[in-house]
Amino acid sequence: MHTLRIFGWSLTVTVVGVALAGVIGGPQTAALVAILAVLEISLSFDNAVINATILRRMNDFWQKIFLTVGVLIAVFGMRLLFPIVIVAVTAHLGPLEVFDLALNNPDEYAARLGDAHPSIAAFGGIFLFMIFLDFMFDPERDIQWLRWLEEPLRKAGRLDVLSVVVALVALLVVAEVFADHATQQVLTAGVAGLATYLGVRGLGEFFEARGVGEDPDEDEDEDEAGTGSAGAPNGVVLAGGKAAFFLFLYLEVLDASFSFDGVVGAFAITQEIFIIAAGLGIGAMYIRSLTVYLVRKGTLQEYVYLEHGAHYAIGALAVILAVSIETEVPEIITGLVGVGFIAIALASSVRNRNRNRDRQRASGAGGPDSDQDERPGKVVTARS
């Protein structure tokens, strides 16, 4: 019942959305909506894992905001309005003109969106690449999956600006190697993506450092143990107030970066923007529900390498976006890469959990099973 409650709205929206599509446009339209929903889920599964790592740091109030206001932003803002804004900016047209173009001349609208792809790929790619780099260069990260790779990068991360330097060098390389005639376009969008990441992430960390949950009216739900929300580790004070607000903004920008490839790829299936918005919106609902499920069930604490797999998938997606500036990359490859990393990380996590349980049984240790040694400074690695 708990799982059904989490996915209830997603299932309801799916039934209503596909049924309405069938009534309005017939069986073929309903099928297109379903296909687009599956496309969005497959492309954004790693997004749910990353979202969960952030959402579990927020209190109940902001988790509910993520599931209500955040869903509206994701469905209507990112899947319907944002592509129109992108075309308007890059094609130097008014938003109303672009909207009219999308309704009455979808082929031309799709072509204009395709022309904007270098900017979209550069903005989203650098944003996602920064997430990957900050994870790999995090000097305080104890749990490691691929020690031979992650340990040297973790030590190198003691230099605070390293991720920004690497990202800027990568942007210059992409602009020269993959951008061809869109070098200026790629550089401008890439710098904008980097500035957006640093700004939103920095503000969130600033308010967290000043005191998580400064606004008392939003932190009243926190219990005596400091949990304040399901899925949070005991003793952890969860973000509320300004800190949670900027974490929420960060989540929305992150969702936008993940949605770029889905929106662009959807035009290979249909040119109708409302069908695209409906299908991708349904998929976005499932990603949101899956995010909450991971938080509520404490899945990331149990399967300790899932977060690693999601970040490797993000790094791969950033590379794919860079390559796609000049070379078309099939959406099935993008989806399989993300799902592949998650699946391998999940398998490694299960082996790690089983290995720890076997050790406890062999040593005759009492008490409940634990997935890892949580002593400070303990580095857990996969032996696969």
C-alpha positions as CSV (number, residue, x, y, z in Angstrom):
1,M,0.0,0.0,0.0
2,H,2.9,2.4,0.8
3,T,4.4,1.8,-2.7
4,L,1.0,2.2,-4.3
5,R,0.5,5.5,-2.5
6,I,3.8,6.8,-3.8
7,F,3.1,5.8,-7.4
8,G,-0.6,6.4,-7.2
9,W,-0.7,9.8,-8.9
10,S,1.7,8.6,-11.6
11,L,-0.6,5.6,-12.4
12,T,-3.7,7.9,-12.4
13,V,-2.1,10.4,-14.7
14,T,-0.9,7.6,-17.0
15,V,-4.4,6.2,-17.4
16,V,-6.1,9.6,-17.8
17,G,-3.4,10.9,-20.2
18,V,-3.3,7.8,-22.5
19,A,-7.1,7.6,-22.4
20,L,-7.6,11.3,-23.4
21,A,-5.0,10.9,-26.1
22,G,-6.9,8.0,-27.5
23,V,-10.2,9.8,-27.4
24,I,-8.8,13.0,-29.0
25,G,-6.4,11.5,-31.5
26,G,-7.2,7.8,-31.7
27,P,-5.2,4.7,-30.9
28,Q,-2.1,5.9,-32.7
29,T,-1.9,9.1,-30.6
30,A,-2.4,7.1,-27.4
31,A,0.5,4.7,-28.4
32,L,2.8,7.7,-29.1
33,V,2.1,9.1,-25.6
34,A,2.9,5.8,-24.1
35,I,6.1,5.4,-26.1
36,L,7.3,8.9,-25.2
37,A,6.6,8.1,-21.5
38,V,8.8,5.0,-21.7
39,L,11.5,7.1,-23.5
40,E,11.5,9.6,-20.7
41,I,11.7,7.0,-18.0
42,S,14.6,5.2,-19.7
43,L,16.5,8.3,-20.3
44,S,16.0,9.8,-16.8
45,F,16.2,6.8,-14.5
46,D,19.6,7.9,-13.3
47,N,18.0,11.3,-12.6
48,A,15.8,9.7,-10.0
49,V,18.8,8.4,-8.1
50,I,20.6,11.8,-8.2
51,N,17.3,13.5,-7.2
52,A,17.0,11.1,-4.2
53,T,20.5,12.0,-2.9
54,I,19.4,15.7,-2.8
55,L,15.7,15.2,-1.7
56,R,16.7,13.1,1.3
57,R,18.5,16.3,2.7
58,M,15.2,18.2,2.6
59,N,12.4,18.2,5.2
60,D,8.9,16.9,4.7
61,F,7.5,20.3,3.7
62,W,10.0,20.7,0.8
63,Q,9.6,17.1,-0.3
64,K,5.9,17.8,-0.7
65,I,6.7,21.0,-2.7
66,F,8.9,18.8,-4.9
67,L,6.0,16.5,-5.5
68,T,3.4,19.3,-6.2
69,V,4.9,22.5,-7.5
70,G,7.9,20.7,-8.8
71,V,5.8,18.3,-10.9
72,L,4.0,21.2,-12.5
73,I,7.3,22.9,-13.3
74,A,8.7,19.6,-14.7
75,V,5.6,18.7,-16.8
76,F,4.5,22.1,-18.1
77,G,7.6,24.2,-17.7
78,M,10.4,21.9,-18.9
79,R,8.5,19.7,-21.3
80,L,6.2,22.3,-23.0
81,L,7.3,25.9,-22.3
82,F,11.1,25.5,-22.1
83,P,11.6,24.3,-25.7
84,I,9.5,27.2,-26.9
85,V,11.8,29.6,-24.9
86,I,14.9,28.0,-26.3
87,V,13.7,28.4,-29.9
88,A,12.6,32.0,-29.2
89,V,16.0,32.9,-27.9
90,T,18.1,31.1,-30.5
91,A,15.9,32.1,-33.5
92,H,15.3,35.6,-32.3
93,L,11.5,35.2,-32.4
94,G,8.8,36.2,-29.9
95,P,7.5,33.4,-27.6
96,L,4.0,33.8,-29.1
97,E,5.4,33.5,-32.6
98,V,7.2,30.3,-31.6
99,F,4.1,28.9,-30.0
100,D,2.1,29.6,-33.2
101,L,4.8,28.0,-35.2
102,A,4.7,24.9,-32.9
103,L,0.9,24.6,-33.4
104,N,0.6,25.4,-37.1
105,N,3.9,24.4,-38.5
106,P,5.4,21.7,-36.3
107,D,8.0,20.7,-38.9
108,E,9.5,24.2,-38.9
109,Y,9.3,24.3,-35.1
110,A,11.2,21.0,-34.9
111,A,13.8,22.3,-37.4
112,R,14.3,25.5,-35.3
113,L,14.7,23.4,-32.2
114,G,17.2,21.3,-34.0
115,D,19.2,24.4,-34.9
116,A,19.2,25.2,-31.2
117,H,20.6,21.8,-30.3
118,P,24.3,22.9,-30.0
119,S,23.3,25.5,-27.3
120,I,21.0,22.9,-25.6
121,A,23.7,20.2,-25.6
122,A,26.4,22.6,-24.3
123,F,24.3,24.1,-21.5
124,G,23.0,20.7,-20.3
125,G,26.2,18.9,-20.9
126,I,28.4,21.2,-18.9
127,F,25.8,21.3,-16.1
128,L,25.8,17.5,-15.9
129,F,29.5,17.2,-16.3
130,M,30.0,19.5,-13.2
131,I,27.7,17.2,-11.2
132,F,29.9,14.2,-12.2
133,L,33.2,16.1,-11.5
134,D,32.1,17.4,-8.1
135,F,31.2,13.9,-7.1
136,M,34.4,12.3,-8.3
137,F,36.6,15.1,-6.8
138,D,34.8,15.2,-3.4
139,P,37.6,14.7,-0.8
140,E,35.1,13.8,1.9
141,R,33.4,10.9,0.1
142,D,34.2,7.7,2.1
143,I,32.4,5.1,0.0
144,Q,34.1,4.1,-3.2
145,W,33.0,1.8,-5.9
146,L,36.0,1.7,-8.3
147,R,38.8,2.4,-5.9
148,W,41.6,2.4,-8.6
149,L,39.9,5.3,-10.3
150,E,38.1,7.1,-7.5
151,E,40.8,7.3,-4.9
152,P,43.3,9.3,-6.9
153,L,40.5,11.7,-8.1
154,R,39.3,12.1,-4.5
155,K,42.7,13.1,-3.4
156,A,43.1,15.5,-6.3
157,G,39.8,17.1,-5.2
158,R,41.5,18.7,-2.3
159,L,42.2,21.5,-4.8
160,D,38.8,23.3,-4.6
161,V,38.7,24.8,-8.1
162,L,39.8,21.6,-9.9
163,S,36.3,20.7,-11.2
164,V,35.8,24.1,-12.7
165,V,39.1,24.1,-14.4
166,V,38.5,20.6,-15.8
167,A,35.0,21.6,-17.0
168,L,36.3,24.8,-18.7
169,V,39.0,22.8,-20.5
170,A,36.5,20.2,-21.6
171,L,34.2,23.0,-22.9
172,L,37.1,24.4,-25.0
173,V,37.9,21.0,-26.4
174,V,34.2,20.4,-27.3
175,A,33.9,23.8,-28.9
176,E,37.0,23.1,-31.1
177,V,36.4,19.4,-31.8
178,F,32.7,18.9,-32.0
179,A,31.1,22.3,-32.6
180,D,32.3,22.9,-36.1
181,H,30.4,26.1,-37.2
182,A,28.7,26.6,-33.8
183,T,31.8,27.3,-31.7
184,Q,30.6,30.6,-30.3
185,Q,27.2,29.2,-29.7
186,V,28.6,26.3,-27.7
187,L,31.0,28.4,-25.7
188,T,28.3,30.9,-24.7
189,A,25.8,28.3,-23.7
190,G,28.5,26.2,-21.9
191,V,29.6,29.2,-19.8
192,A,25.9,29.9,-19.0
193,G,25.4,26.3,-17.9
194,L,28.6,26.5,-15.7
195,A,27.5,29.8,-14.2
196,T,24.0,28.4,-13.5
197,Y,25.4,25.3,-11.8
198,L,27.8,27.3,-9.6
199,G,25.2,29.9,-8.7
200,V,22.4,27.6,-7.7
201,R,24.6,25.0,-6.0
202,G,26.6,27.7,-4.3
203,L,23.6,29.5,-2.9
204,G,22.2,26.2,-1.5
205,E,25.5,25.3,0.2
206,F,25.8,28.9,1.5
207,F,22.4,28.7,3.3
208,E,23.1,25.2,4.5
209,A,26.4,26.4,6.0
210,R,24.7,29.3,7.8
211,G,22.3,26.9,9.5
212,V,20.1,24.2,7.9
213,G,16.4,25.1,8.2
214,E,16.7,28.7,9.3
215,D,13.0,29.3,9.0
216,P,11.4,27.9,12.1
217,D,7.9,27.6,10.6
218,E,9.2,25.2,8.0
219,D,11.2,23.1,10.4
220,E,8.5,22.3,13.0
221,D,8.1,18.8,11.7
222,E,11.6,17.7,12.6
223,D,11.5,15.2,15.3
224,E,13.7,15.0,18.4
225,A,16.2,12.8,16.6
226,G,16.6,15.4,13.9
227,T,15.2,13.3,11.1
228,G,12.2,15.5,10.1
229,S,11.5,13.3,7.1
230,A,11.3,9.7,6.1
231,G,14.4,8.1,4.7
232,A,16.8,10.4,6.5
233,P,19.7,9.0,8.6
234,N,19.2,9.3,12.3
235,G,20.7,12.5,13.8
236,V,20.7,14.3,10.5
237,V,19.0,17.7,10.5
238,L,17.2,18.2,7.2
239,A,17.2,21.4,5.1
240,G,14.3,23.8,5.4
241,G,13.8,27.5,4.7
242,K,16.3,29.2,2.3
243,A,18.6,26.2,2.2
244,A,15.8,23.9,1.0
245,F,14.6,26.5,-1.4
246,F,17.9,26.6,-3.2
247,L,18.2,22.8,-3.1
248,F,14.7,22.8,-4.8
249,L,15.9,25.2,-7.5
250,Y,19.0,23.0,-8.0
251,L,16.7,20.0,-8.5
252,E,14.6,21.9,-11.0
253,V,17.7,23.0,-13.1
254,L,19.0,19.4,-12.8
255,D,15.7,18.1,-14.1
256,A,15.9,20.6,-17.0
257,S,19.4,19.3,-17.9
258,F,18.2,15.8,-18.0
259,S,15.1,16.7,-20.0
260,F,17.0,18.2,-22.9
261,D,17.8,14.9,-24.6
262,G,14.3,13.6,-24.1
263,V,12.7,16.7,-25.6
264,V,15.0,16.8,-28.6
265,G,14.7,13.0,-29.1
266,A,10.9,13.1,-28.9
267,F,10.8,15.0,-32.2
268,A,12.1,11.9,-33.9
269,I,8.9,10.2,-32.9
270,T,6.3,13.0,-33.4
271,Q,6.2,16.7,-34.2
272,E,3.2,17.5,-32.1
273,I,4.3,19.5,-29.0
274,F,1.2,18.6,-26.9
275,I,1.7,14.9,-27.6
276,I,5.4,15.3,-26.6
277,A,4.5,17.3,-23.5
278,A,1.9,14.6,-22.5
279,G,4.2,11.6,-23.0
280,L,7.3,13.2,-21.4
281,G,5.2,14.6,-18.6
282,I,3.9,11.2,-17.7
283,G,7.5,9.9,-17.7
284,A,8.5,12.8,-15.5
285,M,5.8,11.9,-13.0
286,Y,7.2,8.4,-12.7
287,I,10.7,9.8,-12.2
288,R,9.4,12.0,-9.4
289,S,7.6,9.0,-7.8
290,L,10.7,6.9,-8.1
291,T,12.7,9.6,-6.4
292,V,10.4,9.7,-3.4
293,Y,10.3,5.8,-3.3
294,L,14.1,5.7,-3.1
295,V,14.1,8.3,-0.2
296,R,11.2,6.7,1.7
297,K,12.6,3.1,1.5
298,G,16.2,4.2,2.3
299,T,17.3,2.4,-0.9
300,L,20.5,4.5,-1.3
301,Q,21.6,3.5,2.2
302,E,21.0,-0.2,1.5
303,Y,22.5,-0.2,-2.0
304,V,25.6,1.9,-1.4
305,Y,26.9,2.0,-5.0
306,L,23.7,3.2,-6.7
307,E,24.7,6.8,-6.3
308,H,28.0,6.0,-7.9
309,G,26.4,4.3,-10.9
310,A,24.1,7.3,-11.4
311,H,27.0,9.7,-11.4
312,Y,28.9,7.6,-13.9
313,A,25.7,7.6,-16.0
314,I,25.6,11.4,-15.7
315,G,29.2,11.7,-16.9
316,A,28.4,9.4,-19.8
317,L,25.4,11.5,-20.7
318,A,27.5,14.7,-20.6
319,V,29.9,13.1,-23.1
320,I,27.0,11.9,-25.3
321,L,25.5,15.5,-25.4
322,A,28.9,16.8,-26.5
323,V,29.2,14.3,-29.3
324,S,25.6,14.9,-30.3
325,I,26.4,18.5,-31.2
326,E,27.7,17.3,-34.6
327,T,26.8,13.6,-34.6
328,E,23.4,12.2,-34.1
329,V,23.3,9.7,-31.2
330,P,20.3,7.4,-31.1
331,E,18.2,7.8,-27.9
332,I,18.3,4.0,-27.3
333,I,22.1,4.3,-26.8
334,T,21.6,7.1,-24.3
335,G,19.0,5.2,-22.4
336,L,20.9,1.9,-22.3
337,V,24.1,3.6,-21.1
338,G,22.2,5.1,-18.1
339,V,20.3,2.0,-17.3
340,G,23.5,-0.1,-17.7
341,F,25.5,1.9,-15.1
342,I,22.6,1.7,-12.7
343,A,22.2,-2.1,-13.2
344,I,25.9,-2.8,-12.7
345,A,26.0,-0.5,-9.6
346,L,22.9,-2.3,-8.2
347,A,24.5,-5.7,-8.7
348,S,27.7,-4.5,-7.0
349,S,25.7,-3.1,-4.1
350,V,23.9,-6.4,-3.6
351,R,27.2,-8.3,-3.6
352,N,28.6,-5.9,-1.1
353,R,25.5,-6.3,1.2
354,N,25.6,-10.1,1.0
355,R,29.3,-10.1,1.6
356,N,28.9,-8.0,4.8
357,R,26.1,-10.3,6.0
358,D,28.2,-13.4,5.4
359,R,31.1,-11.8,7.4
360,Q,28.7,-11.0,10.3
361,R,27.4,-14.6,10.4
362,A,30.9,-16.0,10.2
363,S,32.1,-13.8,13.1
364,G,28.9,-14.5,15.1
365,A,28.2,-10.8,15.3
366,G,24.9,-10.0,16.9
367,G,22.5,-7.2,16.1
368,P,20.8,-6.2,12.9
369,D,22.6,-6.5,9.6
370,S,24.3,-3.4,8.3
371,D,25.4,-2.8,4.7
372,Q,28.7,-1.2,5.5
373,D,31.0,-0.2,8.2
374,E,30.0,3.4,9.0
375,R,33.0,4.3,11.1
376,P,34.3,7.8,10.2
377,G,36.9,7.6,7.5
378,K,36.1,4.1,6.5
379,V,36.5,3.6,2.8
380,V,34.2,0.9,1.3
381,T,35.2,-0.4,-2.1
382,A,33.8,-3.0,-4.6
383,R,35.7,-6.1,-5.3
384,S,34.1,-7.0,-8.6
